[in-house]
Amino acid sequence: MTPFKLTDELVAEIEQLIENQKDTTLESLLEEVHYADVAEIINELNEDDATYLIKLLDSDKTSDVLIELDEDLREAILGNLSTKEIAEELEELDTDDAADIIAELPEEIVQEVISEIEDKEHAKDIVDLLRYDEDSAGGLMAKELVKVRDTWNVLACVKEMREQAENVTRVHSIYVVDKDDILMGRLSLKDLLTAATTARIKDVYIPKVDSVHVNEDPEEVAKIMSKYDLEAIPVIDGIGRLVGRITIDDIVDVIREEAEKDYQLAAGISQDVEADDSIWDLTRARLPWLILGLFGGVAAAVIMGNFEEMFRQYTVLFLFTPLIAAMAGNVGVQSSAIIVQGLANDDIKGSIGNRLVKEMLLALLNGLILSAILLLFTWFWKGDFLTALAISTSLIAVIVVAGFIGTFIPLFLDKRGIDPAIATGPFITTSNDIFGILIYFMIAKLILGI
């Protein structure tokens, strides 16, 4: 299969076909195109053309297309559809995706859209999902799954599974419940096929099954599914009833969104934004950290101002100020990035004290190597051993302190329930610049006897 490639020529061709209302040609052109690729095409169209294409194509395809579209464009398209047309799209979606779209609609039309859904069981499941916080396992799960009773025999089980599977896009697991829908375990397809038709499910099912609570944080769900290589995980309520399942495609979205958020935090962007957002939104997201950087620069300038006399006698110290500040920022960002990554992957074990000692020893080793190189270079360049010693000794201290700050801050933030990714960007860089310059001049002053 040749990978799909979106070209300007293809977009122009589709725009021309829409303008000339060549519906049959459009349907034929897009018939074999995957819905994700159709969404990529529609994202390049204006609102009117995008709406035209959504109305033209069958709902079994456009429903999946809607999920893949940029949020702003999807909102605009839904605003151009009638409540009946929206309901037709929702009919074709799994309940979790349908609930996501319903949640984006204006409140005044939500009830009308739900009432237009012909499959009342499907509508009931969507409404049920809307009760959960979107940042929870309940808000992430779908209601479609295959479950069997522990009291059934294999023959009855297979018959019931056939009926349930009609409404499930992909059967990842078969869950076993009791008469009250309490999750008991899971059923192996191999065990089901090899068991006698009269055998009871309670005699062949596997009691051990990983599950998550309906209020569990999506990031924790992602960690569990990643750790145990699960394609799907059942969701239970407070008394252990099976209420839904979360599949790997939903978790991939969670991981991607969290990675994007952490990347933006590390870059000093305080809220979730995209490249095509308004200038005002982008400014609001970037400005807080830029202001922090400005204050940090002013603080560094004030510190340097207190050492003017030393600058007059040893101008070479001024030449190495950018190097000291850069090394402090780089070491701090390296340390914090490793810690944040470990926290995200749940790899950080043991006490904070042990982690700090390890990182400081690592920083000390790096500092000794780098300072030795700097000592030889400065001594050879300026021919003044004492000045070279002051600069290189300062570098060791700055690197150790930067390693400590870069390790301690994300661990401290994590303990306080704050996203530690905030500690990998301007926050660490600015703080280490200030401390680095202060330490540099204080040690240099002490060694040079000024």
N, C-alpha and C positions, 0 to 999 in steps of 0.2 A: 504494500500500500504506500503510495507516494504521500509524504507529509503535506498537509495543506499550507499554502503560503499566500498570505493576503498581499495583493498588489494594488497600486493606484489604478491600474487599468481595469481590474475586476470591479472595484468600487465604482468607477466611472461608468462601467457597463451596466451595473445594477441600477445606478441612479438614472441612467437613460431609459432603461426598461420600465422603471417606476413612473417616470415622467410620461412615457407613451402608453402606460397602462397595459403592458404586454404580460398579462398575468400568467398565461400558459407557459410562456418562455421562462419567466421567473421561477415558476414552480418546477419546471423541468431542470433548470440550472442548479437549483438548490436541493433537489430531491435526495441526492446521495451525499450531500455535505453534512458532516457531523454538526449537531446542535451547538457545540462549543465554537466551531468555526463560523457558523451562522451568526452567533452572538458577536464574534470578532468583527464580522462584516457590518452588522447593525450598529455597533459602537462607533463606526466611522460615518454613519449617515446622520442627517439632521432629524429633528424630532418628527416632522411630518412623514418623511420617507420611512423612518424606522417604524412608526405606527402603521403605515400602509402595509409594510412587509409582515408585521405581526398579525394583522387582520387577514392577510391573504393566505398564509400558511396554516396547516392543520394544527389544532391545539396540542395534539400529542407530541409535536415537535417544538412549537413555540413556548410551551410551558417550561420546558427545560432551558430554552433560549433565554427566557426572562430571568431565570436564576443567575445566569452567567453575565448578564449585562451590568454596565456601570450603574451604580445606585441612582444617580441623578437622571440618567436617561430612562431607566426603568420606571422611576416615579413619574416622569413626563408622559411616557407611553400609557401607563395605567390611568393617568388622568384623562387620556383621550379615549379610553374604552368604557363601554357601558358596564353596569354592575353584572349583567348577564354574561357579557364577554369575559369579564374578570373571573366570574364563577366557573366558566367553561375551562379556563386555563388552570384554575386551582383543582378541578376535578382530576386532571391528569398528573398532578404532582403528589409526591409523598407528603405525608402530613407535616413533617418538619419544615420542608420548603414552602408548603402552602401557608403555614403559620407565619413564616418569616415575611412573606409578601403581604398577608393580611395586616401584620403589625405596622407596615409602612403606609397603609391606606389612611385617609382622613377618617376620623371617628364617626362622622355622620353617615358614611356609606358602608361601614364594616358590617353592621347587622343586615343590611339589605343584600350585600354580596353573599354572606353566609346563607341567607334564606333562599338564594338562587341556586345553591348547590343541590343537585338532584339526589346525590347519594347522602342520605341523612346521617348514616354512620360515619362517613368520611367527614362531614361537617361537624359532627359531635366531637370527633377526635381532634380536629383543628381547634375548636373552641377550648377543649381540655388543655391543649398545649399552650394556649395563650395565657393561661393562669400562671405559668412558671416564669421566673426571672430569666431574661435572655442570656444572662451570664451564669447559667447553672446547667447541670446535666439535663434537667427537665426541659429547659429552653432549647437544648441541642438535640434531644432525642426525637425519634419518629415512633409512631404507634404501630406501624406495620411490622409484624413479626410472625413467626410460626411457633405456637405453643401447644402442648399436649398434656393431658391429665395423667397423673401417675397411676390411676386405677384402670385406664384403658388397656385393651390388649393390642398387639402389634397390628392386627388387621384393621381395627377401628381407628387406630392411630394414623395409619397410612391414608385411609379414606379422608380423615379430617385434615391431614396435612395437604392433600391435593386441593381441597376447597380453600384453605387459608392461603396457600402459595399463589393463588390467582391474583391476590392483591399485594404481593410482595415482589419488588423488582428483583432482588437477589436474596436467596436464603443462605445466610452465613451460618446460622446455628438453629437447632431445634431445642426449645426450652421446655422443661418439665415443671408443671405447677400442680398444686393440690386443688381441691374443690373451691377454695377461697382465693385462688390465684396467687398463693404464696409460692415464690420461686424455690424449687426443690433441687434443680440441677439441669443438666443438659443431656441430650440424646445423641449418641454417635450414629451416623448414617450406616456405618459398617455394622455396628451391633444390631441395628434395626433390620438390616437386610439379611443377616445371618441367623436372627432369632426365629423361633417358631411363631406362626401367625397367632397362636393362642397364648403366647407368653405375655405376661403383664409388663407394662412399661416400668413399674416400680422395681422389677427384678433385673432390668437391663440398662437403666439410665445411669449416668455418672453423677454422683452427688456433688462433687466439687465443681463449682463454677464461679468465676470472677464476676463481680457485679459492682455497681456504683450507686450511691444514694442519689435521689432526685435533686437534692440541693447541692451536690458536689460541684466544686469549681471546675470549669472546663479544662483548665491547665492540669489539674490533678488527674482528670480522666485521660488526658493525652499522655501523661507520664505512665499511668497504669497500662494503657493499651500498647505503648511503645515498649515498656519493660517486658511484657508477656507476649509480644508479637500477635496481638488480637486484631482480627478484622472487624469484629463487632463485640459490643459488651452490653449486657442487659442492665436496665435501670429499675431500681426498686424504690418503693416509698417507705415511710416510717415503720410500717409493720411487715415489710418484706414482700409486699405484693409486686408482681411484675407489671410495670406500667409502660415500658417502651424499650427501645434499644438505640444505641449510638453506633454508627458505622464509621469505618476508617476514612471515608471521603469527608465526613463532617470534621473529624479530628485533624485531617490535613489542613482544612480551612482555619481551624483554631491555631495550629502551629504556625501557619503562614502569617496570620494576623498578629500573633504575639511577636513573631520575629520582626515584622514591619514596625510594630510599635517600639520594640526595644532598639531597633536600628535608629529610629527617629529620636528617641530619647538620648541615645549615645551621641547623636549628631547635634544635640542641643535644640530639639524641636519639641515643644511642651504639649502638643496635642496632635491627634491623628489628622493629617492633611495629605492631599495628593497634588501632583504637579500642576493639574489643571484647575485647582481651586482658585478662588478670587485672591487678588493681591492683599486685600484686608485680612482674609483668613490666614494666608501664609505669613503675613507680618505679625499677627497676634501669636502665631505658633513659634516664631523665631525670636521675636524681640526680647522676651524675658531673659533668655540665656545670653543674648548679646549685651544686655544691660549688665548682667552679672560679670561678663568678661570685661566690660568697660570699667566697672568698679574695681575689679581685680587689677587691671592695668594701672588705674589711679593709685591703688594701694601700693603696688610695686614701685611706682614713681616716687611716692612719698618716702618709702623705705630707702630708696637709692639717694634721695635728697639728704638724708641724715648722714650719709657717708661721703659728702662732697670733698672733705679734706683728704680722705684716703684716695679718692680719684685723682686729686691734684698730684699726689706723690707717686701713685702707682696707676698710671693710666692703662696699663695692660690689664688690670682687673676689669675695667669697663669693657674691653674687647671680648672678654670671656663670659660676660653677663648673659647674652643670648644662648650660649651653649649650656650654661648651668640651668637656665629656665627651661630650655627645650628638653634636656635630659630628665629633669624633674617631672615635666608633663608626660614624656614618653614612658618612663618607668611606671608612673602612677596609672596611666591608661592600660599598660600591659598587665599589671597586677590586677586591676579591677576587672578587666575583660576576662581573665582566666577565672576569677572568683564568680563573676556573674554567669559565665557559661556553666561552671560547675553547679551553681545554685539552680539554674534552669534545667539541667539534666539530672538533678538530685544526686550529684556525685560528691558533694561536700559532706564529709563525715567527720566526727570528732568535735572537740571543743574549739572555740574561737582562738583561745590561747595557743594551742598547738599549731593552728593554721598561720597565725601571726608570726610565731617563731620560725616556721618553715620559710615563709615568704621573706622575712627579714634576713635570714641566713642566705637565701638565694640572692637578695638584693646586695648583701655585703660582698658576696663572691663576685658578682657582676661589677660592683663598684670598685673593688680592688683591681680587677683586670683593666677596667677602663681608666681608672686614675693612674695606674702605672704607665699606660700608653700616653696619657695627657702630661704626666710629669716629665717623661723623657722628651716629648715634643716641645713643651714650653721651655724647659731648661736649654735644649739645643737651640731654640729660636731666639730666646731673650738672654740666655747666658746668666740667668739669676736663679740659683737653686732655691732660695728661700721663697721667692714669689711663686715659682713652679710648685713648691711643696704646699703653699697656702691654697693654690687653686685646686690641685689634685686632691688634697685632704678634704676640702670643701665638697668636692664632687662625690667622694665616698659618703659623707654625711647626708648630702642631699638625696642620693639614690636610696639609701636605707630609709630615710624618713618618707620619701615618696612611695616606696614599696609598702611601708606600714600604712600610710593613708589610703593607698589604692586597695589594700586588703581589708582594712578595718571598716571603711565607710560602707561598701556594699553589704558586708556581713551585718553591720549594725542596722542598716535600712531594712534588710530582709527580716531581722528579728522584730522590727517595728511594723512589719506588714506593708512596707513601702517598696515599690518595684526597684530592685537594686540596679537595673539597667541605667537608671538616672545617674549612677556614679561612674559611668564609663566615658562621659563626654566632657563638656565644658566645666562642670562642677569640679571634677578631679583635676583637670588641667589648670584651672584658675587657682584653686587652693594650693596646688603644688608649686605653681609659679611664685606665689607670694612667699610660701614657707622656704622654697628653694633659694630665692634671692636673699631673704633675711639670714638664713643659715650661712650662705656663701660669704656675705660681707662680715658677719660676726666672727666666723672662723678665720677669715683672712686678716681681720683687724687684730685678733688674738695672736696669730702666728707672726705677723709683721710688726707687732708691738707699736701700733699707731695710737 
